[in-house]
Amino acid sequence: MMFFSLPAGCMVWWLLVVVGSGGLLLALTCGLWPFCSRILHCPWCWRACRLPHYPEQWSSTICRYHARCLRAQQAARRRRKQEAVQA
């Protein structure tokens, strides 16, 4: 005895819904996870998103974007310092 039976068209529709939602979930996971993990684990990103305060018990890992920003700032400071010494 079959407990649950659907017409063929309805089963195809449900199959499309399940496969489509799986694809959507996969796309969101692959697309949004790097962005969300960067924001959640970088205090600079946390500040840039205007979130209240970075929890102190979390590690202060800086994301690649802000690491590049820090290196650029340090290079600019070094250049200004060398120019000031030479002048």
C-alpha positions in Angstrom: 0.0 0.0 0.0 1.3 3.4 -1.0 1.0 6.1 1.7 1.9 9.0 -0.5 1.2 9.3 -4.3 1.5 12.3 -6.5 0.6 12.8 -10.2 3.7 12.6 -12.5 3.6 16.4 -13.2 3.5 17.3 -9.6 6.4 14.9 -8.9 8.5 16.6 -11.6 7.7 20.0 -10.1 8.8 18.9 -6.6 11.9 17.4 -8.1 12.7 20.7 -9.7 12.0 22.6 -6.5 14.4 20.3 -4.5 17.2 20.4 -7.1 16.8 24.1 -7.5 16.9 24.8 -3.8 20.0 22.6 -3.5 21.7 24.5 -6.3 20.7 27.8 -4.7 22.0 26.7 -1.3 25.3 25.6 -3.0 25.6 28.9 -4.8 25.0 30.9 -1.6 27.4 28.8 0.4 30.2 29.1 -2.1 29.5 32.7 -2.9 28.7 34.2 0.5 30.9 32.1 2.8 34.2 33.7 2.0 32.6 37.1 2.4 31.0 36.3 5.7 34.0 34.6 7.1 36.1 37.6 6.2 33.8 40.0 7.9 33.3 37.8 11.0 37.0 37.2 11.6 38.7 40.5 10.7 38.3 43.4 13.2 38.8 45.9 10.4 36.0 44.4 8.3 33.9 44.4 11.5 34.5 48.1 11.9 33.9 48.8 8.2 30.5 47.2 8.5 29.7 49.4 11.4 29.1 46.5 13.8 29.0 47.6 17.5 32.2 46.0 18.8 34.6 43.2 18.0 34.3 40.4 20.6 37.5 40.3 22.6 37.5 36.5 22.9 37.8 36.1 19.1 41.1 35.9 17.4 42.2 39.1 15.6 43.0 37.6 12.3 43.3 40.2 9.6 41.9 39.4 6.2 43.9 39.5 3.0 42.3 42.8 1.8 43.2 44.6 5.0 46.6 43.0 5.2 47.3 44.5 1.7 46.0 47.9 3.0 48.3 47.7 6.0 51.3 46.9 3.8 50.5 49.8 1.5 50.3 52.2 4.5 53.6 50.9 5.9 55.3 51.3 2.5 53.9 54.9 2.2 55.2 55.7 5.7 58.6 54.3 4.9 58.8 56.4 1.7 57.8 59.6 3.6 60.4 58.8 6.3 63.1 58.2 3.7 62.2 61.4 1.8 62.3 63.4 5.1 65.7 62.0 5.9 67.1 62.8 2.4 65.7 66.3 2.4 
